[in-house]
Amino acid sequence: MEKGTISIDFVHEALWVARQRGLDIDALLAGSGLVPELLEMPQARVTPEQYGALWHALADAMNDEFFGMDAHPMRRGSFAILCHALIDCPTVGDAIERALGFFALVLDELSGQLRVSGGRAEVVLADRAAPGRLFAHGTLFVILYGLACWLGGRRLPLVEVSFCQACPPNVAEYRLVFGNTLRFGEPASALAFDARLLGLPVIRNAAAVRAFLRQAPANFLVKYRTQAGGVARIRGLLSERPLAEWPGFDDLAAELQTAPSTLRRRLAREGSSFQVIKDDLRRDMAIDLLCNSSRSVDDIGFALGFAEHSAFYRAFRRWTGASPAEYRGKASRLRGRAG
């Protein structure tokens, strides 16, 4: 579960233009394993597969793979054409340039440039008029960055990510996607990384594109999330082990070759703690098991280290605002009807 889950805030953001246009939101949710009740739960989270399915449902309903966030729609099938257009690029840098040229053709209000200065490369976005929504800039960054990582066959470490929009209330969710070196209220939205990465060869071919498209966008929405920072590193370490083998804090600090007090301060600077990391990971594991397995609630609670049903119930309600049984029922009701 290193991949994590996605906040219901991003579901609301994806649905925003569809609501403005009066589309049937319940119908859009139906094909993605989601039900309207989840939208009323401020702490709810969804799996990458559910969010990816919603992405497709919106693109189909609006004939726009950019969710209506630009005056000119990104017609259905545009993303597939873009992927095929990139695989004959010799390097990741060439692919980024070509992708930006593609978006300049299909979008009217948002464009981007690749700028290189010294050892720093930046993808810088520009709006034709007033700055667009933070979600629009973030979505374009996720697409470009996910494609660049996939084409190069590796995660590209980010140096810094800046947005021209104000810091949102759910800034912690943006940190999960883009890392802790995140700035808001800047002159322009920019995604910065080491310029040497532009020379990475593109390693994908037509067969790889077909496999990639079958799983997109769920396969890059969270797969290439940043691993920089203490929170991401610890989450990754815990994700690789059975819960019963998770180390205590002092043992973890020793494993990371740092003093416990130093590690505690680093996590505090990222707005987190060891307990929060463990709780978030167990929350994501619980959501995944409730949505994607037939194991009983008691069995799931026991597997996550809760000796009593009531303890799991209280923890899950604190995490999501619903009991485990309520969450499972709301998340799977439509799939049950379909079956």
ZIWO-V518268 format. One line per field, one symbol per residue. phi: phi as a letter, one per 40 degrees, with the letter a starting at -180 (. if undefined). psi: psi as a letter, one per 30 degrees, with the letter a starting at -180 (. if undefined). burial: # if it has 16 or more other ideal C-beta (glycine too) atoms within 10 Angstrom, else .. Layout:
phi->???
psi->???
burial->???
//
This chain:
phi->.dcgbbccdccdcccdcdcdcgcccccccdcbgbbddcccbdccbbcdccccccdccccccbfacbfgcbdbccddhcccccdcccccccbcccccccccccccccbcbbaabcbbagcbbbcbcaccbcdccdccccccccccccccccccgaccdccabbbcccccccdccccccbgccbbbgcdacabbacccccccccbcbcccccccccbccdcbcbcbdcbcgcccccdcccccbcdcbcccccccccccfacdccccccccccgaacccccccccdccccccccbabccccccdcccgccbdcccdccccccbgbcdcccccccbdcccccc
psi->gffalkkfefeeeefeeeeefgljeeeefefgglleeefgjfglllleeeeeeeeeeeeeefhjggggglekkjlkfeeeeeeefffgkeleeeeeeeeeeeefefkefkllkkkkjbgkkkjklkkeblkakeeeeeeeeeeeeeeeeeefglkjkkekkkkfllklehfeeeeeefafikklglelkkjklkfffffkkkglaeeeeeeefffkgfffefegkkglleeeeeeeeefflkefgklleeeeeeeghlkeeeeeeeeefggaleeeeeeeeeeeeeeeeefglgkleeeeeefggkfkeeeeeeeeeeefglleeeeeeefgeeeeee.
burial->###########.###.##....#....###.####.###....################.##.#######..##...##..##..##.#.#######.##.##..##..###.#......#####.#...##.###################..##.########..#....########.#.#...######.#.##.#.#.#....#..#...#######.###.#####.##.##.......#..#..##..#...#..##.##..#.#.#..##.############.....#..##.##.#.....##.##..##.#.#..##.###.#.....
//
